[in-house]
Amino acid sequence: MAVRAADLPASDPASIEARTVAALPAYRPEQSVSGVIRIQGHGHVTLKWMERLLNLWEQGFRKFHPGVRIEQRMKGTSSAIPSLFNGTGDIAILGEEIDPAAAEAFRQVKGYLPQGIAIATGAYDVRNFDYAQQFFVHRDNPLDRLTLAQLDAIYGMEHRRGEPHNIRNWGQLGLAGDWAAKPINPYGWRIDDSFGFYLQNALLLGSHRWNNALRDYVHIYNPGGTIYDHGQQILDALRADRHGIAVSNIRYANADVKPLALAATAGGPFVQASKATLIDRSYPLTRLIPAVIDHPPGRPVEARVREFIRFLLSREGQQAINEDGRYLPVSAATAAAELRQLDQAPPGEPLAASSATGAIRICGDEHMAAIAARWAEGFRTLRPDASVEFKLTGTASAMPCIYGTTGDIALLGRESDITDDNGFFKSVGGYPPLRLELMNGSLDVPGQSAAQAVFVHADNPLRQLTVAQLEGLFGVEDRRGPGNIRTWGELGLGGEWQDKPVHLYGHDIDSEDGLWFVRQVLQESRKLNWEQLAEFDDGGAKSMAALRGDRYGLAVSNLKYANPGTRVLAIAAHEKAPFVAPSARSVIARDYPLARRTFAFVNRKPGMPLDPTLAAFLAYVLSPQGQGELLRLHGYLPLSEPLRVQQLDLLK
């Protein structure tokens, strides 16, 4: 059997990788540079995925610039972009596309977006190196191609790519005979996995409304240390399902499945994933590996960084990728296009730098600016020599400030970030940060971690719900146990209400309020009751306006938007707990299950005391005087006395 060039090892001159690199121009320095280049990003504390490639790049670059040294801290893609704005990195190399949330955190701190330069092509079939995502059907299926719009309509519900309807059976794709009426059974990644997020952006164009029939998989970690990969599980399942469709990778394929050719548009071309079609980017789901840099508007890229990026995109830099043998190189056309970006700064204006020195630096949620200013003013009456500096540019930038070098206190106004950030801080620093609660979220002030309230129409006889029932209404996966709830009769209502479906109104699940609801009520499930749910991203006003005109509706909103046509429900944490209505008293006492908390994090090494001035400031915030400032502002609420004392003890 003839050997295809695409199947040859990268070192073979006939391979597509070797031919691609040979077509690239050789590196020619524009200026001599020296010093340290700090690189952070794709990797793991114990798994050195990028170490060999970075070493090859350093060796090659030092032939031209012997005074340069590469300092690599590859502890994870989530650490990469924050290193650029917290003072610990010069180049961030990601293991996947730029996360919009990470880019936004950068913008909040800097005033402009980071710049991404594609330096490699994702792998064809190499695990942990962004292998190509491919779609498969059973070998008996006559289908051999699909467009992205058709896949969007199969896996999603909003069909943003233009299909007029959801596609749910094989007849809608033109299959006849026994296939025509058979439902399409979709298989894929967990939708909250990084692979799932990629498809959400690249295939569903950002829609989070997935087909709830999706059978999704995560890695299974076996007792002996082996891993049953989710991609393998998916194609093993497809093998037994003639009517299935699956997203996975060719490395996991078996004789009973076949990959489909894909096209970006109905007019084609339809392309199978291969090393060649990934490198030339004709495969419509090609993945590119970016190096991300800080490129301020109106200023050139720092000389060492610029020369290193130029080297990476040269023949020598891309040859190192071939020697490493995992990622694929970029084409000459891609390299030329990416190099042009080095002279094109992203839009935006740098934020003014603070001139304060020796100050207590507070990062985080901009909605906390008023109370933080009151605390700073009150503290200065006790310590006139103290200085407090504010960097309240957003919750997303808070934790990176304290694990970098730019902040002392991180204020978080939403709990949805805490688990991930806390775990990441520990993986980078080797210990968890000190967590404090400085105040409660508000009762009814939008933006200030307001308690979520549940409403029905004023005509509705329902008076109360448990959190489990709330999950049964909004969710699909039934993680709390009561089962899915779809009609008012399932909540105990009779008469005209019994068979009526519950029309749901709530927060967009990608908003701050929606993320909190997903984590706290749905226990992080992102599979929602899309057939009955209307989402709004305005904080709750539109939900309440819709509810006022809908006798069979139920809304999650904010007490601020209550109106005479609606009534708030009492909520119980579980079936044996008391039902509690939202009020300032029940929020402070932590009796109301949908109350929200706020947090402060401090970088304190275990066994080490806090800086005395920082400790004194936090003690003031937690003093009766500091908590009293909250009562002078309508918004965030003070801690209960027992909790206040408990938090003070954590400072010792």
Secondary structure, DSSP 8 states (H G I E B T S, - for coil): ----GGGS-TTSTTSHHHHHHHTS-----SS---EEEEEEES--SS--TTHHHHHHHHHHHHTT-TTEEEEEE-S-GGGHHHHHHTTS-SEEE-SSS--HHHHHHHHHHHSB--EEEEEEE--SS-TTS----EEEEETT----EEEHHHHHHHHBSS-TTS-SS---BGGGGT--GGGTT-B-EEEEE-TTSHHHHHHHHHTSTT---B-TT-EEE--EE-TTS-EE-HHHHHHHHHHT-TTEEEEE-GGG--TTEEE-EEESSTT---B---HHHHHTT-STT--EEEEEE---TTS---HHHHHHHHHHTSHHHHHHHHHHTSSB---HHHHHHHHHHTTS--SB---------S-EEEEE-GGGHHHHHHHHHHHHHH-TT--EEEE-S-GGGHHHHHHTTS-SEEEES-GGGHHHHHHHHHHHHSS--EEE---B--SS-TTS----EEEEETT----EEEHHHHHHHHBSS-SSSS----BGGGGT--GGGTT-B-EEEEE-TTSHHHHHHHHHTSTT---B-TTTEEEESSSSHHHHHHHHT-TTEEEEE-GGG--TTEEE-EEESSTTS--B---HHHHHTT-STT--B-EEEE---TT----HHHHHHHHHHTSHHHHHHHHTSSSSB---HHHHHHHHHTT-
